[in-house]
């Protein structure tokens, strides 16, 4: 979807989000990265995914850095196009995607969410890091989910703390749309 110009940068009209596709049997894995804005090609991607015939589509959104309002609109349209997929999965949802899951009705469409990226901070050295949290089999209590996902600081080895309000960050778990 996205490619750079000869100097290695992005030209003004090129999408800033890229999609890498890998087929594994009946599963099509899609790794999104970059910024989803008005220059996205999500509807073209949705058409390509539908035409693939994959029974299971796994969208890895862990490297989506930002999404603006036009990107949100096109994401929702893409998810609508993919409703007929037998098993649609969102995994490693980035912090930017989690914000949208929590604020935009039907952002997830018919997809199951299996994991999200979550913010952590180290009280010892003040380093910040992002960790993956499995939410597919999560209970209804965000505090318990955070407690079950203890991590150590990548910089100093101390225990890190979840750097958001669990009830707010995991609001999407209580909603099917």
C-alpha positions as CSV (number, residue, x, y, z in Angstrom):
1,X,0.0,0.0,0.0
2,X,2.7,2.5,0.9
3,X,6.1,3.1,-0.7
4,X,8.7,5.7,-0.4
5,X,10.1,8.1,-3.0
6,X,13.7,7.8,-4.3
7,X,14.9,9.7,-1.2
8,X,13.3,7.3,1.1
9,X,10.5,9.6,2.2
10,X,6.8,9.6,1.5
11,X,5.3,11.7,-1.4
12,X,2.3,13.9,-0.6
13,X,-0.3,11.6,-2.2
14,X,1.0,8.2,-1.1
15,X,-0.7,6.3,1.8
16,X,1.2,6.6,5.0
17,X,-0.1,3.2,6.1
18,X,1.3,0.0,4.7
19,X,-0.1,-3.5,4.8
20,X,2.0,-6.6,4.6
21,X,0.0,-9.8,3.7
22,X,1.0,-13.4,4.4
23,X,-1.1,-16.4,3.6
24,X,-1.0,-19.5,5.9
25,X,-3.5,-22.0,4.8
26,X,-7.0,-20.6,5.3
27,X,-5.6,-17.7,7.3
28,X,-4.5,-14.4,5.8
29,X,-2.4,-12.3,8.2
30,X,-2.3,-8.6,7.6
31,X,0.3,-6.4,9.3
32,X,-0.6,-2.7,9.3
33,X,1.9,0.0,10.1
34,X,2.1,3.7,9.9
35,X,-0.5,6.5,10.0
36,X,-4.1,6.0,8.8
37,X,-5.2,9.3,7.4
38,X,-7.0,10.6,4.3
39,X,-4.4,9.1,2.1
40,X,-5.2,5.5,3.2
41,X,-6.1,2.7,0.9
42,X,-8.2,0.7,3.4
43,X,-11.1,0.2,1.0
44,X,-8.8,-1.3,-1.6
45,X,-7.3,-3.5,1.1
46,X,-10.7,-4.7,2.1
47,X,-11.5,-5.7,-1.4
48,X,-8.2,-7.5,-1.7
49,X,-8.9,-9.3,1.5
50,X,-12.4,-10.3,0.5
51,X,-11.2,-11.6,-2.8
52,X,-8.5,-13.7,-1.1
53,X,-11.1,-16.2,-0.1
54,X,-9.5,-16.6,3.3
55,X,-11.8,-18.0,6.0
56,X,-9.8,-16.3,8.7
57,X,-8.3,-12.8,8.5
58,X,-6.0,-11.6,11.3
59,X,-5.2,-7.9,11.3
60,X,-2.1,-6.9,13.4
61,X,-2.5,-3.2,14.2
62,X,0.4,-3.0,16.6
63,X,2.4,-0.6,14.4
64,X,-0.4,1.8,13.6
65,X,0.9,5.1,15.1
66,X,-2.0,7.4,14.5
67,X,-5.4,7.5,12.9
68,X,-7.3,10.7,12.1
69,X,-11.1,11.2,11.5
70,X,-11.0,10.3,7.8
71,X,-8.9,7.3,8.7
72,X,-11.6,6.3,11.3
73,X,-14.3,6.6,8.7
74,X,-12.5,4.5,6.2
75,X,-11.5,1.9,8.9
76,X,-15.2,1.5,9.8
77,X,-16.1,1.1,6.1
78,X,-13.3,-1.5,5.7
79,X,-14.7,-3.4,8.7
80,X,-18.2,-3.3,7.2
81,X,-16.8,-4.8,4.0
82,X,-15.2,-7.6,6.0
83,X,-18.3,-8.6,8.0
84,X,-18.8,-11.7,5.8
85,X,-15.3,-13.1,6.8
86,X,-15.9,-16.2,8.9
87,X,-13.3,-15.3,11.5
88,X,-12.1,-11.7,11.6
89,X,-9.5,-11.0,14.3
90,X,-7.8,-7.8,15.5
91,X,-4.5,-8.4,17.4
92,X,-1.9,-6.2,18.9
93,X,-4.1,-3.2,18.7
94,X,-1.9,-0.1,19.1
95,X,-2.6,2.6,21.7
96,X,-4.1,4.7,18.8
97,X,-6.4,1.9,17.8
98,X,-7.5,1.3,21.5
99,X,-8.5,4.9,21.8
100,X,-10.8,4.4,18.8
101,X,-12.2,1.1,20.1
102,X,-13.2,3.0,23.3
103,X,-14.7,6.0,21.6
104,X,-16.1,5.1,18.2
105,X,-19.2,3.0,17.9
106,X,-18.7,-0.1,15.7
107,X,-15.0,0.6,15.2
108,X,-14.3,-3.1,15.7
109,X,-17.1,-4.2,13.4
110,X,-17.5,-8.0,13.7
111,X,-13.9,-8.6,14.7
112,X,-12.7,-10.4,17.8
113,X,-10.0,-8.6,19.7
114,X,-7.3,-11.0,20.9
115,X,-4.6,-8.6,22.2
116,X,-3.8,-4.9,22.6
117,X,-0.6,-2.9,23.2
118,X,-0.7,-1.2,26.6
119,X,1.3,1.6,28.1
120,X,3.7,1.0,31.1
121,X,6.0,3.3,33.0
122,X,8.9,2.5,35.3
123,X,8.7,4.3,38.7
124,X,12.5,3.6,39.2
125,X,14.0,5.1,36.1
126,X,10.9,6.8,34.5
127,X,11.3,4.8,31.3
128,X,8.1,4.2,29.3
129,X,7.4,1.1,27.2
130,X,4.5,-0.7,25.5
131,X,3.6,-4.3,26.2
132,X,1.2,-6.7,24.6
133,X,-1.7,-7.9,26.7
134,X,-3.9,-10.9,25.7
135,X,-7.5,-9.8,26.2
136,X,-9.3,-12.6,24.3
137,X,-10.0,-14.7,27.4
138,X,-10.0,-11.7,29.8
139,X,-12.5,-11.5,32.6
140,X,-14.7,-8.5,33.2
141,X,-12.3,-6.9,35.6
142,X,-9.7,-4.6,34.0
143,X,-7.7,-4.4,37.3
144,X,-7.3,-8.2,37.3
145,X,-6.3,-8.1,33.7
146,X,-3.5,-5.6,34.5
147,X,-2.5,-7.6,37.6
148,X,-2.1,-10.8,35.5
149,X,0.2,-9.0,33.1
150,X,3.1,-8.0,35.2
151,X,6.2,-6.7,33.3
152,X,9.7,-5.6,34.0
153,X,11.4,-2.4,32.8
154,X,13.4,-2.9,29.6
155,X,15.9,-0.3,30.8
156,X,16.5,-1.1,34.4
157,X,14.8,-4.4,35.2
158,X,12.4,-3.0,37.9
159,X,8.7,-3.7,37.9
160,X,6.7,-1.4,35.6
161,X,3.3,0.0,36.3
162,X,0.3,0.1,33.9
163,X,0.3,3.8,32.8
164,X,-3.4,4.4,32.3
165,X,-6.7,3.9,34.1
166,X,-7.5,0.2,33.6
167,X,-11.3,0.8,33.7
168,X,-11.0,3.4,31.0
169,X,-8.3,1.7,28.8
170,X,-10.2,-1.6,28.6
171,X,-13.7,-0.1,28.2
172,X,-14.0,-1.8,24.8
173,X,-14.0,-5.2,26.5
174,X,-17.5,-4.5,27.8
175,X,-18.8,-3.6,24.3
176,X,-19.5,-5.9,21.4
177,X,-19.3,-3.0,18.9
